[in-house]
Amino acid sequence: MIRLQAVDDKLIIDAGPADTHLLKQVVGTRYMRSRGVWESPATLVQFSAIRKLAGMGLSVADSALRVELRLEMLAAKQEAAKTKYDIIVSEPDLYPFQNAGVRFLGLGEQVLLADEMGTGKTIQALIAVKLIEGFPLLVVCTNSMKHKWAEELEKWTDATAVVVEGSAVQRAKAISSVEDIDGDYAVIINYESLRLHSKMASFGNSVLSEKESALKELNYINWGTVIADEVHRAKEPKAKQTRALWGVSANAKFRYALTGTPIMNNPDDLWSIMRFVSPNEWSSRSRFRQRYCNVQAGWHGGLENRGLLASQLPELDTFLQPRMLRRTKKEVLPQLPDKTFTEIRVPMTSKQATAYKSMMKHMIAEVDGGYMVSVDPLVMLGRLRYLASAFAEVVDGQVVALKAPSNKLIAVQDILEEGGTPIVIYAESRKLIEFLDSQLSPTYKTGLITGKQLPQTRSDNVELFQQGALDILLATTGAGAEGITLTAANRLVMAQESWSNTANKQSHDRIHRIGQENNVEIITLISKDTVDESVHAVCREKEVQLQRLVRDPQWVKAAMRGEI
């Protein structure tokens, strides 16, 4: 018999040795040897799991029943908030679904907002923080989005924005400057810098070094709210930036995770993100895996998560749904224009084709400046991706630039001649984007978004494009696929797709989002019979196929021929 009672915010579980194996399956439980009882946080996670595991052999005290009822009522209220569309009087400019999102965030306190890209998650989060008076606010985002968050913060709230950037000394000075701010403020920092200014939380059996566990500048601020934008950047629990996010948010009352990227394909990703949102409910990945996932030995020798167990989904939904809200653009913005896709297969120029075939056959190709050499199949795939888009120039064996002739340039010029501007062009390779810019800028007014630029420069180029001062905006899928609006154009050319289908979809949604008034066309350029064909095929299927790159030589060869 398992006996359950509640004391404050903890569950006290009295059980015999025969029930030990059951309680070890429940996330957050631990045996208190000095008292001979088990303890766990009092959340719906523990109540749901213990009830299902113990079955008829469970005795629940009135104290625990009262806590469980209160949690269930809060969960029901939170679920109801998802469809509470009536206007928030102080914010008349919101869409009805955004009203519901603001209520969901404010009521839930620790939640994941996973609305599809282009639905205004930033606005919903900032207004929620303003209404709940959740300052001081820490925003963790990508480097390219720091200044955009500052702009939106000043637009929707009265708080002062502090953007953390520059050298280590400059970053520390920016953080310390909040002491002189009279009123509400928000500190905005990117994921890479976060780990340098916050202590880290532990994960698994890892032992933190003295430096990792030491308090740093951000840990001395009593954060009211921590927002993790593009939170899929924190899906790897071993990464320092993920554990820094966990560490800096530990005492924040409000924790908002924002992402437009579906995260249910890999339950481990979901666990890591929800560990930030609600650490009491998601404290142990091993127990989460044991109870809710199909975990098997992987090809690499370790454990591989094959997905959620269908039999456990109802229990998982019991505590996941009140903490997660996802709505698609089609669902909440039926007035949004249609999106169509066009694929154009373009042959390589003869010069490209010669180099491409030589690289495939001999792992070496003669290009401008000398020879392009590949030392292994993965490097060769990268070299072939260059050659499938343009010719190359090397210095000391390193590819320094792409150049004419280029089948992708010819195709882009044809598209511009036929349909004109404004237009957005994306590619995974920065070298390809810079090459296209160099060829198009003499004729058109162009702007760039790449990881090589300062965030403010990228922000300025977006604003110029939106104002009509630029004809063409060229961006990499790495630097320009998240958090920006390019609705001045209704045509987008994917000159080179990313291996990541997520990055491709994010790029598409830069023009297909709130503010778009015209039907959108996504044009994808694919070099015939090349690795481009394989990238496109992989992106139509699950991205886990990429694992085969490092263990299946025949797959690699087929990818080079575009036969995947």
N, C-alpha and C positions, 0 to 999 in steps of 0.2 A: 504494500500500500504506500502510495506517495501522498504526503500531506503538504498542502500549499497554503501559506499565509503571507500577508504583505505588511511590511514595516517601512513607513515613509515611501521612498521610491525604489525599494528593493523587494524581491521575492525571497522568502525563506522557505526552503524545500527540505522536508524531513523524509528521508528514504532509507531503505535498507540496502545492504550490499548487493542484493539481487537486482536492484534497479540502477546500479551504477552505470551499466552500459547504455541505458536509455538517456540518462541525464547528460552523459558525455556527448550526445548528439545535439544537444540544445545549445545554440549560440549564446555565449555570455555566461554560462554557468561555471561555477568553480566550487570545489569542496573546501569548506572551512574546517580543517582538522581539529582546531582547538575547541570548537563547539559541536562537532559531529553533524553538521548540516551543510546543505548546499545553498549558495546565494546566486542571484542573477538580477540584472536590471528588470524593473517591472514595465514591460512593453508588450504589445500584441504579439511580437515575435515569440517570446517565451511562453505566453499563455497558449497560443495556437499550437506550438510544438509539443508542450507538455501534455495538453489535453489529448492530442492525437496519439502520442506515444504511450501514455499511461492508460488510456481507455477507461474501463470501469474501475480500475485500481487507483483512482484519484479521489482524494478528499480535499475540498476547497473551503477554507475558512471564510467567514463573512468579510473579514478585512480584505482578502484577495478578491472576493466577488465584487466588492465595491470599486476597487481599483480597475478591475477588468471592465465593469460596466461603464465607468467614466472614460476609459480609453476607447471603448467601442462607440460611445456617443460622440467623442471628439472625431473619430474616424468617419462616422456617418456625416457629421457636420462638414468635415473637410471634403468629402465626396460631393456633397450638395453644392459646395462653393464652385465646383467645376462648371456648373450650368447656371450660376447666378449672374445673369447678364445685365441686370438693371444698372443704370448709370451711377457712377460715383460722382456725386455733386461737385466735388472740388476739382475733378479732372474730366471736363466735358468732351475733350478731344480724343478720348480712347474709343477704339472699336468695342462693340459689346463683348466679344470673347476676351478682350484684354481686361475689361472690368472683372470678369470671372477669374482671370489669371492673377490679377492683383490681390483679389480676396483669397485665392488659394495660397499664395505666397505668404501673405500676412497672417492668416489663420494657422497655416501648417508649421510655420517657423523654420523647420528643417526639411526642405523639399527639393525635388528635382523638376525643373521646368524644361521639358524636352520638346517644345513646340517645333514644328518644321521650320527650316531656315526661311527668313523673310517675313516672319509674323510679329516681329517687334518684341523679342524677349528682353532686350536691354531696357526698353521703356517700362515694361511691366515691373521689372525688378527694381528700378530706381524709384518709381512711384510707390511701390510697396514699402521700400525703406523709408521714404519720406513720411508716409501715412502712419507707420508704426513707430516713427522716431527712432529708427535703428542705427543712428550714428553713435560713434565714429564707424565709418564703413571702410573695409578693405576690399578692393577689387583686384583679383588675380586674373590676368588675361594674356593673350598673345602679345608679343612685342609690337606688332603692327597696329594693334587696337588700343593702345594706351591713350593716345591723344583723342581718339574717337570717343572713348568712355568719358574723358574729361569734358569734351564738348557736350555730350548728352547730359552729364551730371549738372553742368551749369545751366542747361536749357530747362531741365525738368525739376530741379531742386534749387535751394538757396545755399547749398553747401559749397565749401571751397575745395577745389580739386588739387591734389598734390601728386604730380607724376614723378615716379622714381626712375631715373635714368642717368647715364653718364658713367664716370669712373666709380670705384668703390667709395671713395671719399665723398663724391658728389651725391651718390645714392644715400649714404648715411646722413649727410647734411639735409637732404630733402625730407627724410623720415623724421629727423629731430625737429624740423621746422614746424611741425604740427603743434608744438608746445606754445607757439606764439600766435596761433589762430584763435580768434575770438568768434566762437560759433561752431556750427557743424562743419565737418570736413570728411573727405574721403582720400585715402591713399591708394594709388593705382600702380601696380607693379606687374611685371611679366613673370611667367613661370620660371624661366631660367635664373632670374635674379632673386626670386623668392627664397631659394635654398641658401643663398648667401646672407640672408637677413632674418632668418627664422630658425629656431631649433627644429629638429626632425622627430617625428614619431617613429617608434620601432615597428617592424613587420616580421612576423614569424619568429624564427630563432635568431635573427640577426641581432648583433650586439652593436649598439651605437658607440662611436668613438666619443671621447670627451668633447671634442670640437662640435660634433653633430648634435649632441644632447644639450649643449650650453645655450642659455638664453641669449637672444640677439635683439637688435633694435625693435623689430616688430612685435616681439613677445612682451614688451613692457607696456604696450597699449591695450587697454581694455576694450576690445572690439565689440560693438553692438551687433554688427552684421559682417559676414564674410561672403562675398560672391565669387564663385569660381566660374568664369566665363569659358566657353569651349572646354568644358570639364573633361571631355574625352582625352584631353592632354594629360590627365591624371589617371589613366586607366592601368598603368603599370605600377603595381604596389612596391616594387623594388627600387623604382626610380627616386632619386633624391628630391626632385621637385614635387612628386606625389606625397612623399612623407613629410616634406616641409609644409605642404598644404594642410595635411592632417594636424601637424604640430601647431601652426599659427591659428587654426580655427578651434582648437580644443575647448576654449571657454566662451566662445561666442554663442549668444542665445539664438541668433538667426543665422542659418547657413543655407545659401541658395546655390544650387548647381544648375548651370545653364548649358544646354547643348541642343543643336538641331540635328545631330547625327544619331540615328537609331543605334542603340547599344546592346540590344538583346541578342545579337548573333553570338556573342561570346559572354557567357555568364560571369567569367572572371573579371571582364571589364566592368560589368554591372556592379559586382561586389566592391571593387576598388572605389568606384564613384560614390556608391551608397555608404561606404566607410567614411567618406568625408561628410556626407549629408547627416547620417545618424549613426555615430560610432557605437552607441550602446546596442543597437539592433544588428549591426554588421561587424562585430568585433573580431570574428575569427573566419578567415577564408577557408581553412581546412574543414571546419564544421559546416559552413555554408555549402561547400562542395559535397561533403558526406551526405547531407540531408536532402539537398535539392538538385544535385547534378549527376550526370552520368560521366564518371571519371574513369578513364582506362589508361593503361600503359601506352605511351606514345612512341612514334618511330625513333625519337631522339633519346629514348631511354628513361625519360621522366614521365610524369603524369600529364595527361592531356584531357581537358574538359570538352566533352563531346556535346554538351547542351543540357538544358534543364530537363528534369524528369517530369513527364506529363502527369504522373500520379500525384506529384507534389505541388503542381501549379496552383490549385485552389488555396492551399495553405500559404504559399508565397504571396499570392495576390492579396490575402487578408491584410498584410502589413505593408505591401509595396504600393498598392493603389492610392491610399491616402497620402503617400509621400511623392507621388509621381504624376505629372500631368503632361500628356502629349496630344497635340492637335495638328492635323495637316492643313496646309493652305486650302486644299480643295474643300475641306470640312468647314472651315471658319471664314474663308474668303471666296465664296462662290462667284463673286463678281470679278475675281482676278482673271486676266486674259489667259487664253489657251497657250500651251507650250508645245511646239512641234520640233521634231528631230530630223535632221538631214545628214546622211553620211555621204561623203565624197571620197572615192578612192582615186588616188593620183599616182601615176607611175613616176619612178625616180628618173632624174636626168641620166644620160649615159655615163657621165663622169661619176655621179653618185653610185650608180649601179655597179660600175667596175670596182670601185673601192669597197662597196658593201660585199660583193662576192669574194674579193680577195681576203677581207677580214674574216668572213665565214669559213673559208677554206684553209687559210694559212695563219689566222690570228694576227695578221699584219696587213696594213694597207698604206700605199704611198699617197700622201696628201701634201698640201702646200707647207713647206718648211721642213719636210722630212717624212718620217714614217710614224704611223699610229700603230702601237703595239698593244696586244692584250696578253695578260699573264695567266688568266683563268677565264672560264666560261662566263662568270658573272660580270667581270670587267668587259668582256667582249659584248655582252648584251647592251651595256651602256654605250660602248663605241658604235654599235650598230644602230642604236636609237638616234645618235647624232647624224649618222650617214643617211638614215631614212628620211631626214628632214632637210639636210643641206650638206655641202662639202665642208671640210674642216681645215684648220690651220694649226700646226703644232710648233712648239719651241722646246727643244731638249726633250722631245718625246711626249710632252704634255699638250693636251688640246687647250689652246688659249682662246679660240674664237671659231664661230661658224661663218661661212661665207658662201657666195654664189659659186656655182649654180645651185639653186634650191627649188625643188618641186613644190614645197610648202609656200615659198614666197610667190611663185607663179600663181598658185591656187588662190592665195589671199588677194593678190592684185586683181584676179578675175572677179572675185566676189565683190571687191570694192568698186570695180568698174560697172558691175551690173546693178548693185544695190546701194552704193554710196555710203555715207556716214550719217550719224555716229555709229560706231561699232566697237565691240570689246573683243580682244584676242587673248587667249590663254595658252600657255604651254608649261609643261613640267620643267623644262630646261631653261635656266636663266640665259645661257648663251644663245639659245634660239630666239628668245624674246628680244635680247639686245641686238641680234642680227636683223630681225624683222624691223625693229625700230630704226636702225641705221639706214635701212633701205626705203622705208616709208616716210620718214621725217622730212626729206626734201620736198615732198609733194603735199603731205598732210600735217596738221598740227597734232602731235602725238605726246603722250605721257606714259610714264612707266610706274609699275608697282613691282618691286623685287626686294628680296631680302637684303640686298646690298645697300639699299637706301636707308636714310634716317626715317623713323616713323612719321615725323612731321612732313617730310617731303612726300611720302606716300599719301598722307591725308590731304595735302594741298592739291595733289594731282587728281584725287577723287573729286574734290570740290570743284576744281576747274572743269572736269569732264561733265559733272552734273549741271554746271552753269552754262554749258555749251561752248566753252572756250577751247576745248580740244575736240578733234575729229575722232581720234582713235585712242583707246586706252589699252595698253599691252601689259599683261600681268602673268606672274608665275603662279602655279597652283599652290605653291607653298606660302607665298606672302600675300596673295590677293584673293584667297578662296573663303576667307572668314570675315564676317562682321562688317562688310562694306556694302554700300548701295550704289549701283550703277544703272539705275532705271532710265537714265537719259538715252540709253540704247535699247533696242528691242531685238538686236541680233548679236549673237556671240559665236565666235569661231574658236573651236578647240584645235589649235594648230598641232598640238601634241598632247595626248591624254596622259594622265598620271596612272601608275600601276594601282593607285588607291581609288576605288570607285567612290569612296566618301569625298575625297578631294575634288573629283570631277563633278559630283552632284552639288557640292558647295559652290563651285565655280559657276555652274549653271544658274544657281539661285541668287547670284549677285544682280541679275537683271529681272528675274522672275520673282518679285516680292512686292510688298506694299509700296505703292507709288507708281507701279507700272500700269500704263493705260492702254498699251497696244499688245497684240498677240506677239509672242516671243518665239524666235527661231534659234535653235542650237545647231550649229553646223560643225560636224566633226570631220577633220581631214585625216585620212588613213593612207599611208603609202602602201601600194599594192605589193603583196607577196613579201612582206617584211615583218619585223618584230611588232610594228604598229598593229597588225592584224591580231597578233596574240594578246597585246595589251587590251585591245578592244574586247576580245573574247573573254578574257579573264574578268574584266570589269562587268560583264553581263552575268557572271556567275559569282560564286563566293570567293572573297579575297584570300581565303585560306589556301587556295591553290598555289599561292606564291611560295608556300613552304616547300613545294616540290622542287623549286629552283636549286636548293642546296643539296638535294639527295637523289635527283633523277636526271642523269645526263641525257637520256633520250628526250625527256621533256624539254630540256634546254635547247637541244638541237632543233626540235620541232618548233619551238618558239622563235628561233632565229629565222626560220623559213616562213613564219607566219601561218603555221598549220595547226595551232592550238584551237 
